[in-house]
Amino acid sequence: LIYVSDKLGKLFAPVRYDMQGNIDKLTTRYSMDKNSNSTLQDMILLEKSTEKDLIAVDALMWLRRALHMILLFFEKIVEDHKAGKATEDLVAFLKEAYHKTLEPYHGWMAQQLFNFLSRMAPTRSQVLLALADGETGKEEITLHNIEVSTIKLKKNVLALKTFYDDNELEVTTVV
């Protein structure tokens, strides 16, 4: 998804930067003890039980939230297509995804930044062309690939959400 966010332009640059930072934190934590950190869940539970500063717990939580936003955004594009529409202006899709995933945890400044950046959202045609590596005439296959990818991503996002809820790891602090 980092690669995908690169293709979508400046709007997704802050999301990409944040996701990469969280991936780097998780990689650092994993590298500390590869045997004990064989799964993300093992790594998170180990950190929770042994550390005061929960860097990996926080990093995975924010990574999951960002992935969830991207998931919802792409699901809206697929739903729109299945409804026989081809909505070009994706700002509403993006704002709905943000509202459901990241906005509750963002303070005023982050929300204002998002609102400003959302005005630069690529159009549907631009998104599909970017995901097709610039090849025209690939709309149907690109939408199919988006749908397949979102189904897989959704399973992972929901599994992580359930894991965080079950282990009381979710933090609702506004930043």
Backbone as CSV, one residue per row, in Angstrom:
resi,resn,N_x,N_y,N_z,CA_x,CA_y,CA_z,C_x,C_y,C_z
1,LEU,0.808,-1.200,0.000,0.000,0.000,0.000,0.850,1.261,0.000
2,ILE,2.062,1.171,0.503,2.960,2.323,0.428,3.189,2.659,-1.043
3,TYR,3.414,1.637,-1.852,3.627,1.808,-3.290,2.393,2.435,-3.935
4,VAL,1.213,1.967,-3.553,-0.036,2.508,-4.092,-0.191,3.969,-3.700
5,SER,0.091,4.292,-2.435,-0.065,5.681,-2.000,0.897,6.604,-2.744
6,ASP,2.064,6.108,-3.120,2.998,6.900,-3.927,2.386,7.256,-5.273
7,LYS,1.641,6.331,-5.834,1.038,6.543,-7.152,-0.085,7.573,-7.125
8,LEU,-0.652,7.819,-5.955,-1.838,8.657,-5.867,-1.537,10.127,-5.600
9,GLY,-0.283,10.479,-5.564,0.067,11.889,-5.526,0.206,12.487,-4.140
10,LYS,0.214,13.816,-4.138,0.521,14.595,-2.938,-0.474,14.416,-1.806
11,LEU,-1.720,14.181,-2.160,-2.747,14.018,-1.143,-2.374,12.910,-0.165
12,PHE,-1.844,11.830,-0.672,-1.543,10.676,0.166,-0.123,10.708,0.746
13,ALA,0.633,11.755,0.462,2.004,11.841,0.970,2.059,11.806,2.501
14,PRO,1.225,12.573,3.217,1.276,12.480,4.682,0.898,11.094,5.202
15,VAL,-0.072,10.462,4.555,-0.485,9.108,4.953,0.669,8.142,4.706
16,ARG,1.298,8.267,3.559,2.425,7.412,3.206,3.574,7.587,4.204
17,TYR,3.885,8.832,4.517,4.962,9.138,5.460,4.654,8.537,6.839
18,ASP,3.420,8.715,7.293,3.014,8.198,8.593,3.051,6.668,8.607
19,MET,2.538,6.053,7.545,2.553,4.590,7.468,3.979,4.056,7.465
20,GLN,4.852,4.686,6.682,6.243,4.226,6.626,6.925,4.368,7.975
21,GLY,6.641,5.474,8.679,7.206,5.662,10.008,6.755,4.572,10.973
22,ASN,5.492,4.198,10.898,4.983,3.137,11.763,5.550,1.775,11.386
23,ILE,5.708,1.537,10.101,6.339,0.285,9.656,7.781,0.225,10.158
24,ASP,8.489,1.331,10.088,9.874,1.379,10.573,9.945,1.085,12.066
25,LYS,9.014,1.623,12.841,8.980,1.357,14.287,8.732,-0.122,14.557
26,LEU,7.817,-0.704,13.812,7.524,-2.135,13.983,8.709,-2.995,13.573
27,THR,9.392,-2.602,12.502,10.570,-3.338,12.045,11.686,-3.276,13.080
28,THR,11.862,-2.105,13.665,12.883,-1.943,14.717,12.581,-2.845,15.899
29,ARG,11.329,-2.865,16.324,10.918,-3.695,17.448,11.109,-5.182,17.107
30,TYR,10.720,-5.569,15.916,10.870,-6.954,15.470,12.341,-7.371,15.492
31,SER,13.209,-6.502,15.036,14.644,-6.795,14.957,15.285,-6.986,16.322
32,MET,14.664,-6.486,17.367,15.215,-6.614,18.721,15.214,-8.061,19.211
33,ASP,14.228,-8.841,18.756,14.127,-10.244,19.175,13.237,-10.983,18.183
34,LYS,13.820,-11.399,17.089,13.052,-12.017,16.003,12.340,-13.295,16.439
35,ASN,12.930,-14.039,17.345,12.299,-15.288,17.798,11.043,-15.022,18.617
36,SER,11.126,-14.103,19.565,9.965,-13.788,20.407,8.916,-12.978,19.650
37,ASN,9.348,-12.293,18.611,8.448,-11.436,17.839,8.065,-12.080,16.502
38,SER,7.790,-13.374,16.535,7.539,-14.096,15.277,6.248,-13.663,14.583
39,THR,5.280,-13.165,15.336,4.068,-12.608,14.735,3.864,-11.208,15.296
40,LEU,3.083,-10.411,14.597,2.774,-9.069,15.102,2.097,-9.154,16.466
41,GLN,1.176,-10.093,16.617,0.468,-10.235,17.876,1.428,-10.591,19.014
42,ASP,2.354,-11.521,18.765,3.342,-11.876,19.780,4.168,-10.655,20.159
43,MET,4.600,-9.911,19.168,5.427,-8.737,19.404,4.677,-7.698,20.243
44,ILE,3.430,-7.468,19.918,2.631,-6.467,20.627,2.381,-6.904,22.072
45,LEU,2.006,-8.150,22.261,1.747,-8.638,23.627,3.015,-8.663,24.468
46,LEU,4.144,-9.017,23.856,5.412,-8.988,24.573,5.752,-7.562,24.994
47,GLU,5.607,-6.634,24.085,5.906,-5.239,24.430,4.979,-4.757,25.547
48,LYS,3.708,-5.092,25.449,2.742,-4.669,26.474,3.124,-5.196,27.857
49,SER,3.631,-6.425,27.894,3.942,-7.036,29.188,5.315,-6.673,29.735
50,THR,6.206,-6.136,28.896,7.581,-5.900,29.358,8.051,-4.447,29.260
51,GLU,7.338,-3.618,28.558,7.817,-2.255,28.320,6.858,-1.219,28.888
52,LYS,7.435,-0.096,29.255,6.615,1.034,29.716,6.170,1.877,28.527
53,ASP,7.081,2.110,27.598,6.801,2.912,26.410,6.366,1.971,25.284
54,LEU,5.101,1.997,24.945,4.523,1.041,23.995,4.603,1.564,22.562
55,ILE,5.788,1.594,22.029,6.033,2.154,20.696,5.410,1.286,19.606
56,ALA,5.634,-0.010,19.650,5.090,-0.901,18.624,3.568,-0.987,18.730
57,VAL,3.045,-1.013,19.946,1.590,-1.039,20.140,0.958,0.173,19.471
58,ASP,1.534,1.332,19.708,1.038,2.575,19.126,1.215,2.591,17.604
59,ALA,2.371,2.145,17.144,2.661,2.152,15.704,1.689,1.264,14.930
60,LEU,1.418,0.075,15.438,0.508,-0.832,14.736,-0.931,-0.304,14.781
61,MET,-1.300,0.315,15.879,-2.643,0.891,15.984,-2.848,1.977,14.924
62,TRP,-1.866,2.893,14.779,-1.978,3.968,13.799,-1.845,3.444,12.366
63,LEU,-1.023,2.438,12.171,-0.909,1.830,10.840,-2.246,1.200,10.450
64,ARG,-2.855,0.490,11.379,-4.159,-0.131,11.110,-5.213,0.926,10.785
65,ARG,-5.219,2.017,11.513,-6.188,3.084,11.245,-5.990,3.678,9.853
66,ALA,-4.754,3.898,9.462,-4.474,4.441,8.124,-4.885,3.442,7.048
67,LEU,-4.570,2.179,7.266,-4.964,1.144,6.302,-6.485,1.047,6.199
68,HIS,-7.148,1.218,7.332,-8.602,1.180,7.336,-9.177,2.330,6.502
69,MET,-8.582,3.512,6.610,-9.039,4.643,5.811,-8.878,4.351,4.318
70,ILE,-7.726,3.856,3.940,-7.470,3.530,2.536,-8.436,2.447,2.065
71,LEU,-8.664,1.454,2.907,-9.611,0.390,2.599,-10.997,0.955,2.304
72,LEU,-11.501,1.798,3.196,-12.840,2.356,3.006,-12.922,3.226,1.757
73,PHE,-11.870,3.969,1.484,-11.821,4.810,0.288,-11.955,3.944,-0.964
74,PHE,-11.167,2.891,-1.047,-11.225,2.015,-2.214,-12.533,1.217,-2.282
75,GLU,-13.070,0.838,-1.127,-14.373,0.162,-1.130,-15.457,1.058,-1.720
76,LYS,-15.406,2.346,-1.419,-16.389,3.287,-1.963,-16.269,3.376,-3.486
77,ILE,-15.068,3.351,-3.993,-14.865,3.386,-5.449,-15.472,2.139,-6.091
78,VAL,-15.236,0.989,-5.472,-15.778,-0.272,-5.998,-17.305,-0.274,-5.901
79,GLU,-17.854,0.137,-4.756,-19.311,0.192,-4.589,-19.939,1.106,-5.634
80,ASP,-19.326,2.238,-5.875,-19.805,3.194,-6.862,-19.863,2.534,-8.241
81,HIS,-18.808,1.816,-8.585,-18.750,1.125,-9.879,-19.833,0.051,-9.978
82,LYS,-20.003,-0.715,-8.912,-21.008,-1.789,-8.923,-22.428,-1.238,-9.015
83,ALA,-22.600,0.014,-8.577,-23.914,0.659,-8.664,-24.132,1.272,-10.048
84,GLY,-23.176,1.044,-10.952,-23.306,1.550,-12.308,-22.922,3.005,-12.460
85,LYS,-22.214,3.519,-11.460,-21.795,4.915,-11.491,-20.301,4.993,-11.787
86,ALA,-19.886,6.191,-12.128,-18.457,6.446,-12.334,-18.161,7.835,-11.795
87,THR,-18.386,8.008,-10.493,-18.191,9.306,-9.850,-16.736,9.727,-10.004
88,GLU,-16.528,10.854,-10.655,-15.167,11.344,-10.886,-14.584,12.033,-9.655
89,ASP,-15.387,12.827,-8.966,-14.916,13.575,-7.798,-14.950,12.649,-6.585
90,LEU,-13.786,12.274,-6.108,-13.674,11.301,-5.015,-13.536,11.939,-3.636
91,VAL,-13.671,13.253,-3.575,-13.501,13.946,-2.295,-14.480,13.411,-1.251
92,ALA,-15.729,13.223,-1.612,-16.726,12.726,-0.648,-16.359,11.330,-0.143
93,PHE,-15.862,10.481,-1.033,-15.435,9.139,-0.622,-14.290,9.225,0.384
94,LEU,-13.349,10.091,0.077,-12.180,10.253,0.934,-12.580,10.820,2.296
95,LYS,-13.431,11.823,2.290,-13.860,12.436,3.557,-14.655,11.458,4.410
96,GLU,-15.481,10.637,3.782,-16.230,9.640,4.539,-15.288,8.613,5.168
97,ALA,-14.306,8.167,4.412,-13.333,7.208,4.940,-12.547,7.818,6.099
98,TYR,-12.125,9.054,5.943,-11.387,9.752,7.011,-12.274,9.912,8.243
99,HIS,-13.507,10.331,8.029,-14.433,10.566,9.139,-14.631,9.306,9.983
100,LYS,-14.688,8.158,9.327,-14.937,6.895,10.029,-13.691,6.299,10.674
101,THR,-12.509,6.736,10.285,-11.301,6.035,10.740,-10.318,6.909,11.530
102,LEU,-9.897,8.002,10.985,-8.842,8.802,11.610,-9.347,10.053,12.323
103,GLU,-10.387,10.650,11.795,-10.867,11.913,12.359,-11.153,11.856,13.863
104,PRO,-11.755,10.771,14.377,-12.039,10.746,15.817,-10.786,10.870,16.699
105,TYR,-9.626,10.592,16.139,-8.383,10.606,16.912,-7.492,11.800,16.565
106,HIS,-7.953,12.618,15.634,-7.171,13.779,15.207,-7.719,15.039,15.842
107,GLY,-6.811,15.870,16.309,-7.188,17.163,16.845,-7.521,18.136,15.717
108,TRP,-7.831,19.347,16.105,-8.256,20.374,15.163,-7.238,20.588,14.049
109,MET,-5.958,20.683,14.398,-4.919,20.974,13.402,-4.829,19.859,12.350
110,ALA,-4.821,18.624,12.787,-4.742,17.500,11.840,-5.988,17.452,10.963
111,GLN,-7.142,17.747,11.539,-8.376,17.754,10.752,-8.345,18.850,9.682
112,GLN,-7.825,20.013,10.055,-7.729,21.113,9.089,-6.759,20.764,7.962
113,LEU,-5.656,20.123,8.325,-4.690,19.700,7.307,-5.346,18.710,6.350
114,PHE,-6.084,17.759,6.894,-6.765,16.801,6.030,-7.754,17.509,5.108
115,ASN,-8.559,18.419,5.660,-9.536,19.135,4.831,-8.859,19.906,3.712
116,PHE,-7.719,20.508,4.008,-6.965,21.230,2.978,-6.453,20.260,1.908
117,LEU,-5.833,19.185,2.350,-5.253,18.222,1.409,-6.319,17.492,0.596
118,SER,-7.492,17.287,1.192,-8.540,16.540,0.477,-9.002,17.284,-0.775
119,ARG,-8.797,18.584,-0.814,-9.148,19.355,-2.019,-8.275,18.962,-3.209
120,MET,-7.170,18.318,-2.934,-6.261,17.889,-3.993,-6.464,16.416,-4.371
121,ALA,-7.579,15.863,-3.942,-7.836,14.444,-4.224,-7.846,14.195,-5.725
122,PRO,-7.196,13.133,-6.144,-7.231,12.794,-7.576,-8.641,12.386,-7.975
123,THR,-8.939,12.513,-9.237,-10.235,12.057,-9.746,-10.222,10.536,-9.872
124,ARG,-11.393,9.996,-10.090,-11.525,8.555,-10.301,-10.644,8.117,-11.471
125,SER,-10.705,8.852,-12.565,-9.903,8.504,-13.745,-8.419,8.527,-13.422
126,GLN,-7.982,9.522,-12.661,-6.569,9.620,-12.290,-6.150,8.459,-11.399
127,VAL,-7.000,8.094,-10.447,-6.692,6.970,-9.551,-6.564,5.681,-10.354
128,LEU,-7.549,5.414,-11.204,-7.540,4.166,-11.968,-6.374,4.117,-12.947
129,LEU,-6.056,5.242,-13.562,-4.918,5.295,-14.478,-3.606,5.078,-13.723
130,ALA,-3.479,5.693,-12.559,-2.260,5.521,-11.751,-2.095,4.067,-11.318
131,LEU,-3.182,3.442,-10.898,-3.115,2.048,-10.454,-2.880,1.078,-11.611
132,ALA,-3.180,1.534,-12.821,-2.929,0.712,-14.018,-1.569,1.058,-14.618
133,ASP,-0.713,1.697,-13.829,0.630,2.086,-14.283,0.602,2.906,-15.567
134,GLY,-0.423,3.757,-15.674,-0.499,4.659,-16.813,-1.076,4.054,-18.078
135,GLU,-1.475,2.799,-18.024,-2.048,2.132,-19.206,-3.536,2.419,-19.298
136,THR,-3.954,2.958,-20.422,-5.369,3.231,-20.620,-6.106,1.946,-20.993
137,GLY,-7.430,1.976,-20.825,-8.243,0.817,-21.188,-8.196,-0.318,-20.183
138,LYS,-7.715,-0.064,-18.987,-7.575,-1.126,-17.978,-8.524,-0.918,-16.799
139,GLU,-9.557,-0.105,-17.004,-10.450,0.257,-15.905,-11.086,-0.953,-15.232
140,GLU,-11.667,-1.846,-16.003,-12.365,-3.006,-15.432,-11.416,-3.907,-14.640
141,ILE,-10.266,-4.211,-15.197,-9.308,-5.078,-14.490,-8.761,-4.373,-13.256
142,THR,-8.568,-3.072,-13.348,-8.078,-2.314,-12.191,-9.114,-2.319,-11.084
143,LEU,-10.371,-2.101,-11.428,-11.434,-2.141,-10.416,-11.571,-3.536,-9.809
144,HIS,-11.424,-4.562,-10.626,-11.446,-5.937,-10.108,-10.285,-6.148,-9.127
145,ASN,-9.103,-5.685,-9.497,-7.935,-5.831,-8.621,-8.112,-5.061,-7.319
146,ILE,-8.710,-3.891,-7.402,-8.997,-3.115,-6.187,-9.935,-3.909,-5.288
147,GLU,-10.981,-4.470,-5.882,-11.949,-5.230,-5.095,-11.296,-6.433,-4.412
148,VAL,-10.513,-7.191,-5.142,-9.829,-8.360,-4.574,-8.896,-7.924,-3.438
149,SER,-8.168,-6.859,-3.661,-7.226,-6.366,-2.648,-7.943,-5.868,-1.404
150,THR,-9.066,-5.178,-1.581,-9.779,-4.659,-0.410,-10.383,-5.779,0.422
151,ILE,-10.812,-6.842,-0.223,-11.353,-7.985,0.522,-10.267,-8.573,1.432
152,LYS,-9.078,-8.731,0.889,-7.962,-9.273,1.684,-7.533,-8.300,2.775
153,LEU,-7.445,-7.026,2.416,-7.042,-6.015,3.394,-8.050,-5.924,4.529
154,LYS,-9.316,-5.996,4.198,-10.369,-5.892,5.219,-10.234,-6.995,6.269
155,LYS,-9.930,-8.211,5.837,-9.746,-9.317,6.786,-8.627,-9.004,7.773
156,ASN,-7.540,-8.445,7.273,-6.407,-8.120,8.134,-6.709,-6.956,9.061
157,VAL,-7.331,-5.927,8.532,-7.675,-4.756,9.353,-8.635,-5.178,10.473
158,LEU,-9.646,-5.968,10.120,-10.606,-6.406,11.133,-9.963,-7.339,12.168
159,ALA,-9.049,-8.185,11.731,-8.349,-9.068,12.665,-7.523,-8.253,13.658
160,LEU,-6.850,-7.225,13.163,-6.062,-6.367,14.057,-6.961,-5.570,15.001
161,LYS,-8.088,-5.094,14.507,-9.028,-4.351,15.358,-9.543,-5.251,16.475
162,THR,-9.921,-6.469,16.121,-10.400,-7.427,17.117,-9.307,-7.731,18.141
163,PHE,-8.088,-7.932,17.664,-6.953,-8.199,18.557,-6.756,-7.041,19.540
164,TYR,-6.791,-5.832,19.049,-6.623,-4.657,19.913,-7.766,-4.550,20.920
165,ASP,-8.991,-4.793,20.477,-10.136,-4.734,21.383,-10.054,-5.835,22.445
166,ASP,-9.760,-7.050,22.009,-9.688,-8.183,22.940,-8.602,-8.006,23.994
167,ASN,-7.519,-7.328,23.633,-6.389,-7.164,24.548,-6.317,-5.767,25.158
168,GLU,-7.397,-5.008,24.985,-7.508,-3.661,25.556,-6.294,-2.800,25.227
169,LEU,-5.945,-2.779,23.946,-4.781,-2.033,23.477,-5.148,-0.705,22.811
170,GLU,-6.415,-0.580,22.417,-6.857,0.610,21.680,-6.777,1.845,22.574
171,VAL,-6.171,2.883,22.036,-6.065,4.162,22.733,-6.898,5.172,21.945
172,THR,-7.756,5.901,22.639,-8.651,6.834,21.950,-8.230,8.293,22.141
173,THR,-7.033,8.505,22.594,-6.522,9.857,22.803,-6.492,10.620,21.480
174,VAL,-6.912,11.869,21.529,-6.878,12.732,20.352,-5.501,13.373,20.251
175,VAL,-4.937,13.339,19.051,-3.611,13.942,18.836,-3.687,15.067,17.825
